[in-house]
């Protein structure tokens, strides 16, 4: 089964200035995802998309096979990510000369994932028949027990009340926080209808310590600490 990996990183960053190029645990942040994709051995090629020439050059140095320049229209502060992923995928397909059965998108800001996480998410897609797989971590709060919504009149109530009511969190249905780390799609299904959630979407669970998405300086410091600790405990920090 042929596979392609896409990685997309916009030049602008609000939470952490220049975070995609910022060194973390010995290498630029973006280089972690490239290295993980290459080390997995799952992909015919790794395509990297950005509107920034500096980011693309860093991606080349990190080992990306195909560099895709993102159009300005897909790189604004309000641009959704799926069109950028599709643009990167289409350019990668043109470069490769084939349409892969499966493609994986790795989020640059989630470097704590492991190679086993990537392989596990891909295996879940390929063995389940699902149109796509997302990753997530068990939610700290439950909409059935302690997540509330504010009503129009200012009062609050449970987001998902049940009858009879849940009196212990442990009795509530299991819920997950989407961690935006790994997305796996069947290529033709995505190109026909790009979505994150389809009727048959499956979830690959990841532990909290591999699910932190860098969106602030505190996140950056925490992730760097965990990456450094992992590197000191393993021969390879991936």
Legacy VTK file of the C-alpha trace (Angstrom):
# vtk DataFile Version 3.0
C-alpha trace
ASCII
DATASET POLYDATA
POINTS 238 float
0.000 0.000 0.000
1.483 3.358 -1.046
1.461 6.264 1.387
2.467 9.922 1.430
3.029 12.160 4.449
2.165 15.859 4.435
3.397 18.405 6.975
2.123 21.991 6.883
3.578 24.983 8.749
2.570 28.599 8.210
5.115 31.368 8.686
3.044 33.475 11.059
2.547 32.416 14.677
0.530 34.206 17.346
1.090 32.150 20.502
4.871 31.619 20.143
6.741 33.900 17.750
8.591 31.960 15.045
7.809 28.675 16.784
8.121 26.421 13.730
11.798 27.356 13.339
12.529 27.782 17.041
15.035 25.225 18.394
13.549 22.734 20.832
15.548 19.935 22.442
18.352 20.304 19.919
16.569 20.825 16.602
14.055 23.214 14.983
10.491 22.370 15.989
9.475 21.480 12.431
12.369 19.013 12.118
10.852 16.677 14.711
7.851 15.821 12.546
9.985 15.381 9.419
12.348 13.075 11.292
9.463 11.027 12.709
7.863 10.623 9.282
11.152 9.534 7.701
12.099 7.199 10.563
8.726 5.449 10.439
9.536 3.919 7.050
5.844 4.165 6.126
5.966 6.783 3.386
7.073 6.895 -0.219
7.762 10.579 0.302
7.354 13.383 2.829
5.947 16.671 1.497
6.349 19.905 3.448
4.109 22.933 2.841
4.681 26.533 3.928
4.285 30.120 2.799
7.704 30.897 4.332
10.924 30.387 2.303
12.885 30.099 5.568
10.626 27.329 6.835
10.824 25.482 3.520
14.627 25.678 3.569
14.675 24.322 7.123
12.329 21.511 6.030
14.724 20.661 3.184
17.603 20.535 5.644
15.528 18.284 7.915
15.013 15.775 5.085
11.667 16.612 3.457
11.427 15.128 -0.054
9.019 17.631 -1.634
8.702 21.327 -0.796
5.370 23.017 -1.526
4.983 26.795 -1.523
1.606 27.663 -0.019
-0.413 30.348 -1.839
-1.038 33.552 0.127
-4.795 32.939 -0.010
-4.288 29.771 2.073
-1.882 31.384 4.550
-3.880 34.126 6.276
-4.646 34.244 9.993
-8.175 33.042 9.270
-7.364 30.368 6.676
-8.605 26.864 7.604
-6.060 24.062 7.487
-7.844 21.490 5.299
-7.438 23.490 2.047
-3.716 23.854 2.785
-3.413 20.111 3.390
-5.252 19.392 0.145
-2.998 21.790 -1.777
0.097 20.099 -0.344
-1.267 16.633 -1.116
-2.126 17.503 -4.710
1.358 18.932 -5.319
2.934 15.882 -3.705
0.880 13.577 -5.936
1.990 15.525 -9.002
5.619 15.268 -7.907
5.389 11.580 -7.051
3.533 10.588 -10.194
1.052 8.395 -8.334
-1.966 8.759 -6.055
-1.312 7.044 -2.722
-3.908 4.783 -1.148
-3.401 6.541 2.186
-1.896 9.806 3.321
-0.983 11.071 6.763
-0.769 14.659 7.958
1.467 15.390 10.947
1.020 18.618 12.892
4.321 20.438 13.440
3.263 21.651 16.882
2.815 18.117 18.279
6.362 16.678 18.384
5.750 14.412 21.381
4.088 11.734 19.238
6.043 8.526 18.793
6.749 6.550 15.647
4.572 3.830 17.156
1.693 6.322 17.319
2.020 7.043 13.599
2.214 3.349 12.745
-0.712 2.538 15.037
-2.971 5.176 13.521
-2.115 3.997 10.007
-2.721 0.358 10.959
-6.110 1.249 12.457
-7.176 2.870 9.193
-5.935 0.051 7.019
-7.487 -2.728 9.103
-10.802 -1.065 9.963
-12.076 0.099 6.589
-12.653 3.580 8.059
-12.424 6.606 5.749
-10.020 8.294 8.177
-8.458 8.145 11.627
-7.829 10.992 14.055
-5.874 10.949 17.298
-6.977 12.025 20.750
-6.312 11.690 24.442
-8.818 10.900 27.228
-10.627 14.115 28.164
-10.004 15.600 31.590
-13.582 16.860 31.776
-16.769 15.105 30.709
-19.715 16.792 28.937
-21.914 14.214 30.698
-20.658 15.139 34.170
-18.741 18.404 34.616
-18.719 20.419 31.370
-21.483 23.023 31.342
-22.904 25.393 28.738
-24.317 28.849 29.305
-27.902 29.276 28.132
-29.381 32.390 26.539
-30.818 33.493 29.900
-27.426 33.272 31.628
-28.058 30.017 33.504
-25.897 26.960 32.963
-26.490 23.257 32.530
-24.598 20.134 31.551
-23.526 20.046 27.915
-24.865 16.485 27.512
-27.296 15.622 30.316
-28.328 11.990 30.646
-31.428 10.374 32.080
-30.894 9.134 34.724
-28.131 11.639 35.557
-24.510 10.510 35.870
-23.470 10.744 39.511
-19.867 9.514 39.097
-17.541 10.624 36.333
-16.308 7.044 35.983
-19.815 6.028 34.867
-19.936 8.550 32.018
-19.284 7.516 28.396
-15.588 7.810 27.505
-14.758 11.070 25.742
-11.548 12.305 24.137
-9.847 15.590 23.418
-8.745 15.724 19.790
-5.008 16.344 20.065
-4.423 17.383 16.408
-1.274 15.254 16.273
-1.885 12.697 13.512
-4.523 12.576 10.790
-4.808 9.570 8.475
-7.048 9.597 5.400
-7.890 7.371 2.490
-6.691 9.677 -0.247
-9.569 9.399 -2.690
-12.155 9.919 0.043
-10.351 13.076 1.204
-9.957 14.510 -2.288
-13.642 13.914 -2.990
-14.803 15.438 0.309
-12.121 16.896 2.623
-13.251 16.521 6.250
-11.897 15.755 9.695
-15.003 13.874 10.813
-16.946 11.471 8.584
-19.687 9.062 9.591
-17.106 6.265 9.893
-14.209 8.156 11.471
-12.150 6.172 14.000
-9.948 7.461 16.847
-6.497 6.259 17.805
-5.913 7.008 21.514
-2.658 8.576 22.715
-1.583 9.262 26.304
-1.640 12.795 27.653
2.152 13.006 27.818
2.361 12.589 24.019
-0.614 14.821 23.216
0.516 18.359 24.082
0.013 20.817 21.230
2.324 23.848 21.395
0.204 26.987 21.464
1.958 29.067 24.141
5.389 29.676 25.659
4.412 27.454 28.591
3.495 24.625 26.192
6.856 25.088 24.454
8.794 24.845 27.715
6.837 21.790 28.857
7.280 19.975 25.546
10.998 20.767 25.510
11.363 19.304 28.984
9.557 16.111 27.962
11.516 15.756 24.699
14.792 16.251 26.532
13.806 13.677 29.159
12.818 11.218 26.440
16.149 11.760 24.699
18.036 11.001 27.899
16.051 7.784 28.434
16.222 6.397 24.886
18.895 5.962 22.264
16.703 7.851 19.801
14.618 10.868 20.940
11.953 10.139 18.360
LINES 1 239
238 0 1 2 3 4 5 6 7 8 9 10 11 12 13 14 15 16 17 18 19 20 21 22 23 24 25 26 27 28 29 30 31 32 33 34 35 36 37 38 39 40 41 42 43 44 45 46 47 48 49 50 51 52 53 54 55 56 57 58 59 60 61 62 63 64 65 66 67 68 69 70 71 72 73 74 75 76 77 78 79 80 81 82 83 84 85 86 87 88 89 90 91 92 93 94 95 96 97 98 99 100 101 102 103 104 105 106 107 108 109 110 111 112 113 114 115 116 117 118 119 120 121 122 123 124 125 126 127 128 129 130 131 132 133 134 135 136 137 138 139 140 141 142 143 144 145 146 147 148 149 150 151 152 153 154 155 156 157 158 159 160 161 162 163 164 165 166 167 168 169 170 171 172 173 174 175 176 177 178 179 180 181 182 183 184 185 186 187 188 189 190 191 192 193 194 195 196 197 198 199 200 201 202 203 204 205 206 207 208 209 210 211 212 213 214 215 216 217 218 219 220 221 222 223 224 225 226 227 228 229 230 231 232 233 234 235 236 237
